[in-house]
Amino acid sequence: MRIYALFAVLLLLSACSSQPSSSVAPNTTSGQASWYGAKHHGKKTASGERFNQHALTAAHRTLAFGTRVKVTNIRNNKSVTVRVNDRGPYSKGRIIDLSRAAANKIDMLNSGVAPVRLQVLR
């Protein structure tokens, strides 16, 4: 009986110590992105700077202000690098809000929402 218990413990420990295989790069996450523009242009962002819809910026819930993030539209593989300067998005299911200019770079203006992959660059 003890041998089975020992075997079970060893099996569990070996499963815990193995590295998960993943094709996802470190500091990478996926989800839905949206964009915001003219309605907010010139208003103060959470960082204190004025929102400029023509700048390559973004709103993220938790990343530090100034963090650079590579955003890739999964539908067309187009990417843009943005700087986090605001908080959001506040819509359920979204992971980042892009400025109009950033959304334009990855061809998501017409759809309004797109599946994206985020890679934190710092």
C-alpha positions in Angstrom: 0.0 0.0 0.0 2.8 2.4 0.9 4.5 1.8 -2.5 1.3 3.0 -4.3 1.1 6.1 -2.1 4.8 6.9 -2.8 4.3 6.3 -6.5 1.3 8.6 -6.5 3.2 11.4 -4.8 6.1 11.0 -7.2 3.8 11.1 -10.1 2.1 14.3 -8.9 5.5 16.0 -8.2 6.8 15.1 -11.6 3.7 16.6 -13.2 4.1 19.8 -11.2 7.7 20.3 -12.2 7.4 19.9 -15.9 7.4 23.1 -18.0 4.2 23.8 -19.9 4.8 23.9 -23.6 3.5 27.1 -25.1 3.9 28.9 -28.4 2.9 32.2 -26.7 5.8 34.5 -26.0 6.4 35.9 -22.5 4.5 39.1 -21.7 1.9 38.2 -24.3 -1.8 38.1 -24.0 -4.8 38.0 -26.4 -8.3 39.4 -26.4 -10.5 42.0 -28.0 -9.4 45.6 -28.7 -11.6 48.6 -29.4 -10.7 52.2 -30.3 -11.7 55.7 -29.3 -11.3 59.0 -31.1 -12.9 62.4 -31.7 -15.3 62.3 -28.8 -12.4 62.1 -26.3 -9.9 64.2 -28.3 -8.3 66.9 -26.1 -9.7 65.6 -22.9 -7.4 64.6 -20.0 -6.4 61.0 -19.8 -5.9 59.1 -16.5 -2.2 59.9 -16.8 -2.9 63.6 -16.9 -1.9 64.2 -20.5 -4.5 65.3 -23.1 -5.8 62.6 -25.4 -4.7 62.9 -29.0 -6.6 60.7 -31.4 -3.7 61.1 -33.9 -1.0 59.8 -31.5 -0.1 56.1 -31.1 -1.5 55.6 -27.6 -3.7 53.2 -25.7 -5.8 52.7 -22.6 -5.1 49.6 -20.5 -6.5 48.6 -17.1 -3.3 47.7 -15.3 -0.1 48.4 -17.3 1.9 51.3 -16.0 1.7 54.6 -17.9 4.4 54.9 -20.4 4.6 51.1 -21.1 5.1 50.3 -24.8 2.9 47.5 -26.2 3.0 45.9 -29.6 -0.6 45.3 -30.7 -1.2 42.8 -33.5 -4.5 42.4 -35.3 -5.0 38.6 -35.4 -7.2 38.9 -38.5 -4.6 40.5 -40.8 -1.3 40.2 -38.8 -0.8 44.0 -38.9 1.0 45.5 -35.9 1.4 48.8 -34.2 3.4 49.9 -31.1 1.5 52.1 -28.7 2.3 53.8 -25.4 -0.2 53.4 -22.5 -1.4 56.7 -21.3 -4.9 56.1 -20.1 -7.1 53.6 -18.2 -9.7 51.4 -19.8 -11.3 49.8 -21.6 -14.5 49.8 -19.6 -16.4 47.5 -22.0 -16.7 43.9 -20.8 -14.5 41.5 -22.7 -12.0 44.0 -24.1 -8.3 44.2 -23.1 -7.2 47.4 -24.7 -8.6 50.6 -26.2 -6.5 52.1 -29.0 -6.4 55.7 -30.3 -7.9 56.3 -33.7 -4.4 56.5 -35.3 -3.3 53.1 -33.8 -6.6 51.4 -34.8 -6.1 52.8 -38.3 -2.6 51.3 -38.5 -3.9 47.8 -37.9 -7.0 48.2 -40.1 -9.7 48.0 -37.4 -11.5 51.3 -37.8 -14.5 49.9 -39.7 -15.0 46.9 -37.5 -14.6 48.9 -34.3 -13.5 45.8 -32.4 -10.8 43.2 -33.4 -9.1 40.2 -31.9 -5.5 41.2 -31.0 -2.4 39.9 -29.4 -0.5 42.2 -27.0 3.2 42.0 -26.3 4.6 44.2 -23.6 7.8 45.8 -24.8 8.4 48.1 -21.8 
